[in-house]
Every structure is written in structure tokens, then in C-alpha cells.
Amino acid sequence: MTILTGLSGNEMYCLQQKGFDAGNLVVGNSVFALGFIGSIGSSLTTLVGGEVTAVTQVIHDGRQQSYKRMMEEAKVNGGGGVTGVSSELLFHGSNVEFLSIGSTLHKIGGDSQSELKQPFSTSADGQELYCQMDCGFHPIQFVFGNVAYSIGIGGGIMGLLRSLRRGEVKEYSEMFHTTRHLALERIVSEARSVGANAVLGIQTSISPLGAMQEMLMIGTASHHPLLPANCSETPITSDLTNEEMWNVIKMGYCPVKLVLGVSIFSVGIVGGISALFKGFVRGEISELTTLIYEARENALKKIADDVANCGADDVVGIKTYVYDLGGGIIELMAIGTAIKKLEDVKPASPTLLAQAIIKDKDTFFKLSNLSVGLSLNQPPRRLPHSLWRIAITVIIFIVYIWARYH
């Protein structure tokens, strides 16, 4: 029978070294309507800000439904595992489609009946899965944690008042810090429920959902027989790529915990006006320079506080992301992985396969009618962002002066 797989040649080579052959591509989907009740619940929740539980639950249920259907298709195909599992949202008008896609694997010389009973699933592609297995981690299940959240009308008012002066907007910082950690707590909870002591290759994404946003973490719940016993209750978490993890373990370290810190800062009304006028001339905008520097330092401090509680030796792979929330308010999020010396966990191979680190290249390019495609996908013309900022700054300044002298 002809096999239709999403695996590349490099992935197939790596997986064959671990005793797996490629199987068919498998798909699962589910189309949901958010519903009138969910919409009402969302509207009420956004008054105070934070997690919008009704939307979180709908999205969670939709993702789970599409994942289960994909795994059912994998069982029909006699797969021993599914690799490269994705969890996507596609909007069709007022409805949303949840889509899960992966590629089945077959154990070379394995018993197809035993494969049908409990196939594993993983978010790792073939190359990443090779790195995990070579480090002694056995994949169990694709897991995810999500949270839909909103700033909220109440939080927006408090944040607006706070944003009149320069510094951290604590209402926003606390809310964003909490929601970011909710997604991490939920992916760990899923991993624990399937008997895993590690969640590897965690990928984080933030997507808009109308007036809200969803933070999603996906990863692979895995088990390693040589990890400390307490990892069964508190699985280790890592957002290192699996190739990076292989190198870290080769050096005698092991991931301990994904750590993140969030800081929301405001440039303040005076600083905003000053930065606005400086924007018309050449040179450094010192207000924004110091603001982003302080926000970054604050986020890193929160990571340091988080690490102090897990006994790690170092934090590696730290990446920082800056988001403009509008009105002179910025979010700075820092994410990294805490590691610790653990000599018992070692890779099986002396060196990492070249095929495990070669990045696949796209071979399909649509060059014809490129300009037409771009124009069709461009949003309608709007007032330039700089003019919006000027208008908002002027309005805030007028409100500030009126409140001060009346």
C-alpha cells in the first residue's frame, strides 16, 4: 500500500535509527460555534479582566475533540505513534475549526496489534523525536495548556489611570503574569495525568481572539526512568529545542523548569509627549530607551525569583519579547529553561546525527501574481499608527489638565 506521509527524508532517516518506519498522514478536525451563552459569559468576564473561562473551555474542548479524532484515524492505520502533531485554529465566519495533523509511525518488526492498543503522540517532528529518544525520553502523549484572557474594562480604566505616570503598571503585570502561568500549569497537569515526568519541546504562541487573546503551550509528555522520583509529581518542563536539549544533556545537565517573567510598563503622559516630539527629530528617545531597559530588568528579576525555588544551576535559552499594548504601555516577556547538573541522564549516541540538525527547505514558491496576492490580503487602509498615537496622547493630556485644574 502506498504511504502518504508528512515526514521529510531527514526525519525518516532519523526515525529509522530508532526503529520506526513512516506511516500515513492523519487528520482530525472539529467545527465549533462559540454560542450565545458563551458570548454572554465572555462579555461579563471581560468587565474585570483576566481569564475568560467560557472561551478557554470552548477552545480546549475543540482542540481535544480534533486531537482524539486524529488519534482514532491513527489507530485505523495501525500506527504505533504519531509525530509532528499540531493544533490549529481556523476561523470560518462565526465558527471556528479546530485542526490536528500528524504523521503515523510503525515500529519496525513490531506487532501491529500491540501498536493499536496505545500509540504515543508527540508535538516533536521526526528529527526532534530522535533527539528526545536518544536522550532516553520515551514519548507518551501530545499535551497542551491554554488560556483565553482579556485586559477587561475595569483593568483598562485602572491601567489608564496608572499609565498617566511613568513606571510599572502593576494591575496589568499581575494579570498577565497570572494568565501566562495558567497555560504552563495546565500543560503540566495534563502530563502528570498520563504518568509523564517531563514535558519537552514546549512551544508558546499568543493569538488574537477578537477583543481577547489566547496563550497556547504545546509539548510532549514523556517519561525518563532515571529522573528523580519527585518529577512524577512535578514534571520537568523545557522550551529548549530538542537539539539544544541533546547538547545540554551531553554536557551533564538536565532541564528542570520552564521559567518566565512578565512586566508591563508605561512611559507616562509626560514621557509620552516628550517622546512624541522627539520622534520628529533624529536621535535617541531616552524615555523609551530607559523604559524598555527597566521592563527587561524587571522581567529578568522575576525569572531569577522563580529559579530560586527550584534549585537550578543556570537558566539557558532566555528570549525576550516586547509587545506594544498601545497608549504608551508595553509588555516585556522573558522565557527560558532552568537546568541542573544530573550526570545519570546521558545521550545514547556519542555525537548527534547530522540528519537530526539539517533544516528542511521549502521547495514550493508561488511567484506569479505575487503583487496581486499581496494587495488582496492587505487590510483596508486606516489612519497611520503615528497619527492615532498623536490623537490619543492629545486626548489624554487634555483629560489630565482638566482633572488637575477643575
Secondary structure as UniProt FT lines:
FT   HELIX           9..17
FT   TURN            18..19
FT   STRAND          20..33
FT   HELIX           36..45
FT   TURN            46..48
FT   STRAND          50..51
FT   HELIX           53..76
FT   TURN            77..78
FT   STRAND          81..92
FT   TURN            93..94
FT   STRAND          95..107
FT   TURN            108..109
FT   HELIX           112..117
FT   STRAND          120..121
FT   HELIX           126..134
FT   TURN            135..136
FT   STRAND          138..150
FT   HELIX           153..162
FT   TURN            163..164
FT   STRAND          167..168
FT   HELIX           170..193
FT   TURN            194..195
FT   STRAND          198..209
FT   TURN            210..211
FT   STRAND          212..223
FT   TURN            225..226
FT   HELIX           229..232
FT   STRAND          236..237
FT   HELIX           242..250
FT   TURN            251..252
FT   STRAND          253..266
FT   HELIX           269..278
FT   TURN            279..280
FT   HELIX           286..307
FT   TURN            308..311
FT   STRAND          314..326
FT   TURN            327..328
FT   STRAND          329..341
FT   TURN            343..344
FT   HELIX           354..356
FT   TURN            368..369
FT   HELIX           370..377
FT   HELIX           385..405
//
